[in-house]
Amino acid sequence: MKAGPLSIPARLRSHWRLKCALSVVLSLAFCVPYFTLQRVTFFPVRRLPLTALDRLVAFQPRWVYAYQSIYLLFPTTAWLASTRGELARYARGFLALSLAGFAFFLLLPVEGPRPVALPADGMLRLLHAYDRPLNAFPSLHVGLAVYTVLFGRRILTQATPGVRMFLVVEWAWVVLIAYSTLATKQHYAIDLPAGALLAWAADAWAWRSAVGPAVPAAVPSMAEARPAQPALRAEL
């Protein structure tokens, strides 16, 4: 059953302990393999040819703030879930998307096109300090952003108008994040649709079947369970 319309504060309070636990577990499940695969490679690292779109979008360091804003986007949307079933689906799709991306990073390591020389922007230097140029294809940055909004679309169909308006804002947010991946030269243009396709597949897989225990069948009443007794003949 879908939950009725809830306000944003009510959604944020719903199952908050479980949401805190999932935030920690999913962050570790993502960050440990992601940053490990940036530092340990088993196959030759490749660079992809630049497309016309890659050349059209110039290097713009200030877009790093839009790029980093993803760390506000996906936890905010996950916290709008109002049931345990929604949170279970979110976690399942998140892990499926991450594992698919990690498989590409392991078997087909691709180095992004970002420049070696850096401007004096402190946020960009921070990004380059912890995020190496590998793990470019597919873009999990775009993948996670798209998956987040697809999840929001699933859970907010019966939400209040204010909550649904937040979903509209999120789509615009995703567009800015996608552009920022090109403007900061963290990704090639081809990385973006690849990440979005993985997000769509993960979302479809997460919602394709029921999550949680099946509803038990109704127990028949004593009257229904008792076998029918044959009618007694009247004695003459």
Secondary structure by P-SEA (a helix, b strand, c coil): cccccccaaaaaacaaaaaaaaaaaaaaacaaaaaaaacccccbbbbbbbcaaaaacccccccccccccccccaaaaaaacccaaaaaaaaaaaaaaaaaaaaaaaabbbbccccccccccaaaaaaaaccccccccccaaaaaaaaaaaaaaaccccccaaaaaaaaaaaaaaaaaaaaaaaaccccaaaaaaaaaaaaaaaaaaaccccccccccccccccccccccccccccc
